């Protein structure tokens, strides 16, 4: 694979910065930008630069390690990894997952070699797989034995402690916990979990229906019920407090699809109605009190959004993606403006400000200056 100091310097020069996004937010809607060809509109000097993956798998799982290193996981058990900014991708799919056609909807990576992937589905289709050698080999560390459980998302607080969540079993969401980096898992007691609403579940759309911030705080997004709710735990999943969001609800296709937290108090929620052509008013909400209360975005994205991510080291800048485009906020989620066209399902930003997005038909992009 290409690399070296010159490649690293080129990546540093092309990756979007907080200043770039702040400028994009200031220029949005003014009509003063210059149109540019590519994955999106390119009107504001930054856009998704598409990276050829060589597959048509749909990627709903994404782990952004850095500007150069990213993992994607998707349909037909597919896992790809790049370590050169997307110029080349290595197929590191777990052999058994490929043969069995598992749907990999979430992946969490600690670096270029260690990652944990989640396969979704009823009963034994829900599995967790782990690699320590860049995907050369995988170990199945959990296979769901309960036909009533359906795992949707996973998240890690650090390299050892993580959680996965299942749709309700016996009327409560089920939480799976690890304290050894995903090598072993145990189901947590449900005494501290509020009762689920009729029809309530999580959406395995972007790997962001369960997200953490800091060493102990975690949030769980729901839909399908009479209210689109967000649950918060400050003790790694033992006890939960529930709040109603302002996002569309009352239908199995509506709810909160993704959460992103800047820290343990400030967060955004995005979602809506995933059905093509259906309106999604109030498709975003914001909290500043750890999710105790949620307020609708004054200017939400124009349509359903399935993924969200905060831009590193910025207190107010975040991205949201969905089938009809990418939106940007530079005021902490209160107002969103179109940034780029093109369909993506999920988005993630690394600590070195490398932002990646992934979606249908093998689409993967990295946010770059244009």
Helices and strands as residue ranges (DSSP letters): H 4-14, H 18-27, E 46-50, E 59-64, E 70-74, G 75-77, E 79-82, E 90-91, H 95-100, E 103-109, E 115-122, G 123-125, E 127-131, E 139-143, E 150-156, E 162-169, E 172-178, E 186-187, E 210-213, E 217-221, E 229-233, E 241-244, E 254-261, E 267-273, E 284-287, E 295-296, E 307-310, E 318-322, E 325-329, E 337-340, E 346-349, E 355-358, G 360-362, E 364-369
